Amino acid sequence: MKHFFVILILAVSLSGCSNKSPEYFQKKGQAIVQELIIDLQKIDDLESLREAIPTLQAHFDALSDVMIEARKWQIKTGKTCSVQPDPSINQHLVSELNRLLRNPLARHFIEKSQQTALEKLDAFEKKHQGVFCKRL
């Protein structure tokens, strides 16, 4: 669960940095999170959560792609961006996740849906470790 909040914060923060425009990536990240919320709202038991894993995984993968693209821009330009996340979207997402996590078995399925995205982010950061700091 902790990893999800890291992904969410990074998605909203880093997605604001792009050669297209900070607003473009912020909107792109927020749209993905809103789709994720809609899909989470459809889940009402463990079976529907298990069936939703591919859909949830696609959302988390899309968020990681946005974050990686924004991070590449930061590395390339040496610029930093700060974007204020929409607290209502964050709160809504946290609320939906907490609703699902009332069932202790749900944690496994939620973490499974995040695994590929986290591995992709981790691999990217390891590959570029230190590059960003050297440019600042």
N, C-alpha and C positions, 0 to 999 in steps of 0.2 A: 504494500500500500504506500509505503514511504516513497518508493520509486515512482509511483504514479504522480504524486504531487511534485516531485522533481521534474518529471516530464512536462507536466502542466505549466509550472512556473517558467521553465526554459522555453516552452513553446510560445507562450505569450510574450516573454521578454525578448527572446532572440528573433522571433518571427517578424519583429518590427524593423529588421535591418536587411536592406536589399538594394541592389542597384535599380530595381524597378521603383520602389519607394517603401519607406517604413510602413505606411498605411496599407499597402498591398499585402504584405506578409502578415501584418497584424490581423487584417480582415480574413485572410486565408486560414490562419491558425484558429481564429474565433469561429469561423464557419465549420471547421472540422470538429471542434469541441462541441458546438451546438448539435451537430449530427450525432456525435457520440452520446450526448445527453438524451436525445430523442430515442436512440437505440437502447440505452440503459433503462429508460422509462418503460419500454416494452417488456422488460424481463420481470417475471413475477415468481419464478421458482428456479431451483437448480437445473432442471431439465432445459428450460428456456435459456438459462445462462450458458449452459454447455453448448447448446445449438447456436448461440450468438457469438461464440468465440471467434470464428473467422471474420465476422463483421467487425467486432471490437478490435481484433488484431489489425484489420485494414485501417481503422481510424488511428490507432496508435502508430502504425507504420507511416501513415500520411503526416502525422504530427512530427515524427522524427525526421522525415524528409524535409519538411519546412525548416526545422531547427538546423539541420545540416547545411541547407542552402544558405540560411542566414549566417551561420558560423563561417562558411567559406567566404562570404562577402566580407565579414569582419577581418578574416585572416588576409584576404587579398588587399583590402584598402587600409587596414590598420586603424579603422575608425570603430568607435563604440556607439551603441545606440541604447537608449533606455525608453522603454514603452510602458505605460501604465496599464496593467491588466484590468479588464472589466470585472469588478468585484462581484457583480450579480451572476455572471457566467461561472466564475470560480465557485461561488457559494452553491449554485444550482448543481454543479458537477459533484462537489463534495457531498451534498445532500443525497444525490442518487447513489453514489458509491457507499455511503454510510448505510443507506437503506438495504442495499444488497449484502453488505458485510455483517448485517445482523445475524445472518446464517454463517456460522464459522466455516462451513465447507465452501462457501463462495470465494474465499480468498484465493484458493488454489486456481480456480478458473480465471479469476481476474488477473492474477499474476501470469498465468499461462498466456493470456491474450496480449500481455505487455512484453513478453520475453524477447521476441524478435526485434522490436523497436529499441529496447534497452541495449541489446547486443550490438545493434547497428550504431547507436549513439556512442557506446563505449569504444567500439572499434575505430570510429572516426576520431574521437578525442585522443585515443592512444596513438593513432597515426600522426596526429597533428600536435601532440603534446609539446608544449614549449614554443611552438611557432608563433602563437598569438602574443604571448608575453614578450617575446623578443622584438616584435614589431612595435609594441607600444613604447 
